[in-house]
Amino acid sequence: MTPTAVLDIIDQARRQEARSGAFLRQMQESAAALPSTIVIEGYQPAGCLFQFAVEYIEMAPRLIECVEACAAEAGNSALFAPFIKAAIGYFTQPSVLLVRYDGLGGLLIRAYLCHRLMEEMCENNRCTRASELVDVEATRANLLAHQLIGEPFANELDQSITVTVLQIAGTPDYYELNLDPFVDQTRNAAWDWMKQYWDNLLVRNHIRLSLGGVE
């Protein structure tokens, strides 16, 4: 299965949402229960959250494609393949825990797993960590998605990510691997586009989120 298959799954969910409106109703409930750290400046809070979630979901296959392409160009495909397989698998082969969550709500959960996996992947090697590949705005977006999914389930998802990363790359040897060639590839136009996407995702949807007291 490929990132293209993930895009097909997202298209199906959007058509389902157009018929049911279930995810929009979920976002209406979420908008009414946001913590003070999240401020929506748009006149339709549920609509802002809905559009944020859709764009966050659609970013997942693009992120997978970008990591896959950079790894191939750097000659690191084998190292990154387990992460890419796991990220695609969240959408194409969801666990028993995830199967009962469908529609855009279910895809938000899968996208969160994908984005958090890639975030932790970058934190688990000295080269990728030092390069700060994970933008602070991507972290903010993940925190908002965590809030929309809700606790304690989102915390359980985080724990599952920790287990997955430990299984794939939980050794000192992996942390010390020289992944500078991969980092060099992330300085291309595709990765820059992705960074710009993250930088504007919350602003574009009229959402302000404070992180550690900083907005």
VEXKETI-539259 format. One record per residue (C-alpha): residue number from 1; chain; x, y, z; residue in one letter. Coordinates in nm, 3 decimals, always signed. Example, Ala and Ser with C-alpha at 12.3 -4.5 7.8 and 13.67 -1.06 7.14 Angstrom:
2
<marti 1 "A" <+1.230 -0.450 +0.780> "a">
<marti 2 "A" <+1.367 -0.106 +0.714> "s">
***
This chain:
215
<marti 1 "A" <+0.000 +0.000 +0.000> "m">
<marti 2 "A" <+0.114 +0.353 -0.077> "t">
<marti 3 "A" <+0.036 +0.712 +0.031> "p">
<marti 4 "A" <-0.199 +0.726 -0.270> "t">
<marti 5 "A" <-0.413 +0.459 -0.105> "a">
<marti 6 "A" <-0.435 +0.683 +0.202> "v">
<marti 7 "A" <-0.560 +0.972 -0.014> "l">
<marti 8 "A" <-0.831 +0.742 -0.155> "d">
<marti 9 "A" <-0.942 +0.652 +0.198> "i">
<marti 10 "A" <-0.960 +1.023 +0.288> "i">
<marti 11 "A" <-1.171 +1.096 -0.022> "d">
<marti 12 "A" <-1.416 +0.822 +0.079> "q">
<marti 13 "A" <-1.446 +0.967 +0.430> "a">
<marti 14 "A" <-1.514 +1.316 +0.294> "r">
<marti 15 "A" <-1.795 +1.183 +0.078> "r">
<marti 16 "A" <-1.936 +1.001 +0.379> "q">
<marti 17 "A" <-1.921 +1.322 +0.584> "e">
<marti 18 "A" <-2.104 +1.513 +0.310> "a">
<marti 19 "A" <-2.395 +1.272 +0.357> "r">
<marti 20 "A" <-2.393 +1.240 +0.736> "s">
<marti 21 "A" <-2.249 +1.560 +0.884> "g">
<marti 22 "A" <-2.135 +1.349 +1.181> "a">
<marti 23 "A" <-1.786 +1.495 +1.213> "f">
<marti 24 "A" <-1.911 +1.855 +1.196> "l">
<marti 25 "A" <-2.146 +1.778 +1.485> "r">
<marti 26 "A" <-1.849 +1.633 +1.674> "q">
<marti 27 "A" <-1.655 +1.955 +1.614> "m">
<marti 28 "A" <-1.951 +2.159 +1.742> "q">
<marti 29 "A" <-1.928 +1.969 +2.069> "e">
<marti 30 "A" <-1.550 +2.013 +2.078> "s">
<marti 31 "A" <-1.574 +2.388 +2.013> "a">
<marti 32 "A" <-1.797 +2.428 +2.317> "a">
<marti 33 "A" <-1.547 +2.253 +2.546> "a">
<marti 34 "A" <-1.208 +2.396 +2.447> "l">
<marti 35 "A" <-0.958 +2.488 +2.720> "p">
<marti 36 "A" <-0.847 +2.849 +2.762> "s">
<marti 37 "A" <-0.518 +2.773 +2.583> "t">
<marti 38 "A" <-0.708 +2.736 +2.255> "i">
<marti 39 "A" <-0.881 +3.042 +2.111> "v">
<marti 40 "A" <-1.082 +3.038 +1.790> "i">
<marti 41 "A" <-1.111 +3.382 +1.634> "e">
<marti 42 "A" <-1.336 +3.281 +1.346> "g">
<marti 43 "A" <-1.709 +3.350 +1.368> "y">
<marti 44 "A" <-1.790 +2.979 +1.321> "q">
<marti 45 "A" <-1.568 +2.789 +1.571> "p">
<marti 46 "A" <-1.694 +2.445 +1.468> "a">
<marti 47 "A" <-1.623 +2.524 +1.103> "g">
<marti 48 "A" <-1.271 +2.638 +1.189> "c">
<marti 49 "A" <-1.202 +2.316 +1.379> "l">
<marti 50 "A" <-1.357 +2.109 +1.102> "f">
<marti 51 "A" <-1.137 +2.265 +0.833> "q">
<marti 52 "A" <-0.828 +2.237 +1.053> "f">
<marti 53 "A" <-0.896 +1.866 +1.106> "a">
<marti 54 "A" <-0.950 +1.800 +0.733> "v">
<marti 55 "A" <-0.624 +1.975 +0.642> "e">
<marti 56 "A" <-0.442 +1.796 +0.925> "y">
<marti 57 "A" <-0.569 +1.462 +0.793> "i">
<marti 58 "A" <-0.476 +1.545 +0.434> "e">
<marti 59 "A" <-0.125 +1.639 +0.547> "m">
<marti 60 "A" <-0.056 +1.284 +0.667> "a">
<marti 61 "A" <-0.005 +1.115 +0.327> "p">
<marti 62 "A" <+0.193 +1.417 +0.206> "r">
<marti 63 "A" <+0.423 +1.388 +0.506> "l">
<marti 64 "A" <+0.467 +1.015 +0.440> "i">
<marti 65 "A" <+0.552 +1.085 +0.075> "e">
<marti 66 "A" <+0.801 +1.354 +0.170> "c">
<marti 67 "A" <+0.983 +1.136 +0.425> "v">
<marti 68 "A" <+0.987 +0.845 +0.180> "e">
<marti 69 "A" <+1.131 +1.061 -0.101> "a">
<marti 70 "A" <+1.396 +1.221 +0.121> "c">
<marti 71 "A" <+1.501 +0.882 +0.258> "a">
<marti 72 "A" <+1.534 +0.741 -0.095> "a">
<marti 73 "A" <+1.743 +1.036 -0.215> "e">
<marti 74 "A" <+1.966 +1.005 +0.092> "a">
<marti 75 "A" <+2.014 +0.630 +0.048> "g">
<marti 76 "A" <+1.838 +0.564 +0.380> "n">
<marti 77 "A" <+1.523 +0.391 +0.253> "s">
<marti 78 "A" <+1.577 +0.075 +0.459> "a">
<marti 79 "A" <+1.611 +0.271 +0.782> "l">
<marti 80 "A" <+1.294 +0.470 +0.729> "f">
<marti 81 "A" <+1.085 +0.189 +0.575> "a">
<marti 82 "A" <+0.950 +0.058 +0.911> "p">
<marti 83 "A" <+0.826 +0.408 +1.003> "f">
<marti 84 "A" <+0.666 +0.457 +0.663> "i">
<marti 85 "A" <+0.503 +0.114 +0.675> "k">
<marti 86 "A" <+0.362 +0.183 +1.022> "a">
<marti 87 "A" <+0.233 +0.529 +0.920> "a">
<marti 88 "A" <+0.054 +0.395 +0.611> "i">
<marti 89 "A" <-0.074 +0.099 +0.812> "g">
<marti 90 "A" <-0.263 +0.328 +1.050> "y">
<marti 91 "A" <-0.489 +0.408 +0.754> "f">
<marti 92 "A" <-0.486 +0.087 +0.550> "t">
<marti 93 "A" <-0.458 -0.177 +0.821> "q">
<marti 94 "A" <-0.588 -0.019 +1.143> "p">
<marti 95 "A" <-0.565 -0.213 +1.466> "s">
<marti 96 "A" <-0.869 -0.364 +1.635> "v">
<marti 97 "A" <-0.868 -0.061 +1.865> "l">
<marti 98 "A" <-0.913 +0.176 +1.571> "l">
<marti 99 "A" <-1.148 -0.018 +1.345> "v">
<marti 100 "A" <-1.460 +0.101 +1.527> "r">
<marti 101 "A" <-1.373 +0.466 +1.461> "y">
<marti 102 "A" <-1.481 +0.557 +1.109> "d">
<marti 103 "A" <-1.539 +0.865 +0.896> "g">
<marti 104 "A" <-1.334 +1.181 +0.938> "l">
<marti 105 "A" <-1.332 +1.128 +1.314> "g">
<marti 106 "A" <-1.158 +0.797 +1.266> "g">
<marti 107 "A" <-0.916 +0.949 +1.016> "l">
<marti 108 "A" <-0.827 +1.227 +1.260> "l">
<marti 109 "A" <-0.713 +0.957 +1.502> "i">
<marti 110 "A" <-0.512 +0.782 +1.231> "r">
<marti 111 "A" <-0.357 +1.109 +1.113> "a">
<marti 112 "A" <-0.264 +1.194 +1.472> "y">
<marti 113 "A" <-0.086 +0.861 +1.504> "l">
<marti 114 "A" <+0.097 +0.924 +1.176> "c">
<marti 115 "A" <+0.207 +1.276 +1.268> "h">
<marti 116 "A" <+0.310 +1.179 +1.620> "r">
<marti 117 "A" <+0.506 +0.881 +1.489> "l">
<marti 118 "A" <+0.702 +1.103 +1.252> "m">
<marti 119 "A" <+0.755 +1.356 +1.531> "e">
<marti 120 "A" <+0.898 +1.090 +1.761> "e">
<marti 121 "A" <+1.102 +0.943 +1.475> "m">
<marti 122 "A" <+1.280 +1.276 +1.436> "c">
<marti 123 "A" <+1.336 +1.302 +1.811> "e">
<marti 124 "A" <+1.494 +0.957 +1.829> "n">
<marti 125 "A" <+1.812 +1.032 +1.634> "n">
<marti 126 "A" <+2.071 +1.294 +1.718> "r">
<marti 127 "A" <+2.099 +1.427 +1.361> "c">
<marti 128 "A" <+1.728 +1.471 +1.297> "t">
<marti 129 "A" <+1.672 +1.602 +1.649> "r">
<marti 130 "A" <+1.949 +1.863 +1.623> "a">
<marti 131 "A" <+1.818 +1.979 +1.286> "s">
<marti 132 "A" <+1.478 +2.061 +1.442> "e">
<marti 133 "A" <+1.286 +1.906 +1.153> "l">
<marti 134 "A" <+0.968 +1.913 +1.362> "v">
<marti 135 "A" <+0.845 +2.270 +1.347> "d">
<marti 136 "A" <+0.689 +2.420 +1.660> "v">
<marti 137 "A" <+0.370 +2.480 +1.460> "e">
<marti 138 "A" <+0.351 +2.108 +1.383> "a">
<marti 139 "A" <+0.375 +2.045 +1.757> "t">
<marti 140 "A" <+0.091 +2.292 +1.817> "r">
<marti 141 "A" <-0.120 +2.118 +1.552> "a">
<marti 142 "A" <-0.058 +1.782 +1.719> "n">
<marti 143 "A" <-0.160 +1.927 +2.055> "l">
<marti 144 "A" <-0.484 +2.058 +1.906> "l">
<marti 145 "A" <-0.555 +1.722 +1.743> "a">
<marti 146 "A" <-0.486 +1.558 +2.083> "h">
<marti 147 "A" <-0.748 +1.789 +2.236> "q">
<marti 148 "A" <-1.005 +1.713 +1.963> "l">
<marti 149 "A" <-0.958 +1.338 +2.003> "i">
<marti 150 "A" <-0.994 +1.374 +2.380> "g">
<marti 151 "A" <-0.841 +1.217 +2.684> "e">
<marti 152 "A" <-0.776 +0.957 +2.806> "p">
<marti 153 "A" <-0.787 +0.801 +2.457> "f">
<marti 154 "A" <-0.535 +1.045 +2.308> "a">
<marti 155 "A" <-0.294 +0.960 +2.590> "n">
<marti 156 "A" <-0.333 +0.592 +2.506> "e">
<marti 157 "A" <-0.247 +0.672 +2.145> "l">
<marti 158 "A" <+0.068 +0.854 +2.261> "d">
<marti 159 "A" <+0.168 +0.549 +2.463> "q">
<marti 160 "A" <+0.121 +0.325 +2.160> "s">
<marti 161 "A" <+0.350 +0.556 +1.960> "i">
<marti 162 "A" <+0.617 +0.528 +2.228> "t">
<marti 163 "A" <+0.599 +0.148 +2.206> "v">
<marti 164 "A" <+0.618 +0.152 +1.825> "t">
<marti 165 "A" <+0.922 +0.381 +1.820> "v">
<marti 166 "A" <+1.098 +0.170 +2.081> "l">
<marti 167 "A" <+1.035 -0.139 +1.870> "q">
<marti 168 "A" <+1.170 +0.024 +1.553> "i">
<marti 169 "A" <+1.449 +0.244 +1.682> "a">
<marti 170 "A" <+1.481 +0.216 +2.056> "g">
<marti 171 "A" <+1.855 +0.154 +2.074> "t">
<marti 172 "A" <+2.155 +0.382 +2.140> "p">
<marti 173 "A" <+2.298 +0.268 +1.806> "d">
<marti 174 "A" <+1.999 +0.412 +1.622> "y">
<marti 175 "A" <+2.023 +0.741 +1.809> "y">
<marti 176 "A" <+2.388 +0.775 +1.703> "e">
<marti 177 "A" <+2.332 +0.689 +1.334> "l">
<marti 178 "A" <+2.457 +0.953 +1.092> "n">
<marti 179 "A" <+2.138 +1.072 +0.923> "l">
<marti 180 "A" <+2.285 +1.398 +0.797> "d">
<marti 181 "A" <+2.227 +1.287 +0.433> "p">
<marti 182 "A" <+1.854 +1.261 +0.514> "f">
<marti 183 "A" <+1.859 +1.600 +0.687> "v">
<marti 184 "A" <+2.028 +1.749 +0.380> "d">
<marti 185 "A" <+1.745 +1.620 +0.161> "q">
<marti 186 "A" <+1.486 +1.789 +0.385> "t">
<marti 187 "A" <+1.623 +2.124 +0.273> "r">
<marti 188 "A" <+1.458 +2.085 -0.066> "n">
<marti 189 "A" <+1.149 +2.261 -0.196> "a">
<marti 190 "A" <+0.904 +1.985 -0.099> "a">
<marti 191 "A" <+1.002 +1.990 +0.267> "w">
<marti 192 "A" <+0.999 +2.371 +0.266> "d">
<marti 193 "A" <+0.644 +2.362 +0.129> "w">
<marti 194 "A" <+0.547 +2.130 +0.412> "m">
<marti 195 "A" <+0.701 +2.361 +0.671> "k">
<marti 196 "A" <+0.508 +2.656 +0.526> "q">
<marti 197 "A" <+0.191 +2.446 +0.542> "y">
<marti 198 "A" <+0.243 +2.380 +0.914> "w">
<marti 199 "A" <+0.337 +2.743 +0.981> "d">
<marti 200 "A" <+0.004 +2.863 +0.841> "n">
<marti 201 "A" <-0.232 +2.580 +0.936> "l">
<marti 202 "A" <-0.363 +2.728 +1.262> "l">
<marti 203 "A" <-0.355 +3.089 +1.143> "v">
<marti 204 "A" <-0.535 +2.998 +0.821> "r">
<marti 205 "A" <-0.816 +2.847 +1.026> "n">
<marti 206 "A" <-0.834 +3.135 +1.276> "h">
<marti 207 "A" <-0.706 +2.926 +1.567> "i">
<marti 208 "A" <-0.462 +3.049 +1.830> "r">
<marti 209 "A" <-0.298 +2.801 +2.063> "l">
<marti 210 "A" <-0.060 +2.892 +2.344> "s">
<marti 211 "A" <+0.227 +2.652 +2.404> "l">
<marti 212 "A" <+0.400 +2.679 +2.741> "g">
<marti 213 "A" <+0.266 +3.028 +2.788> "g">
<marti 214 "A" <+0.394 +3.141 +2.445> "v">
<marti 215 "A" <+0.155 +3.216 +2.158> "e">
***
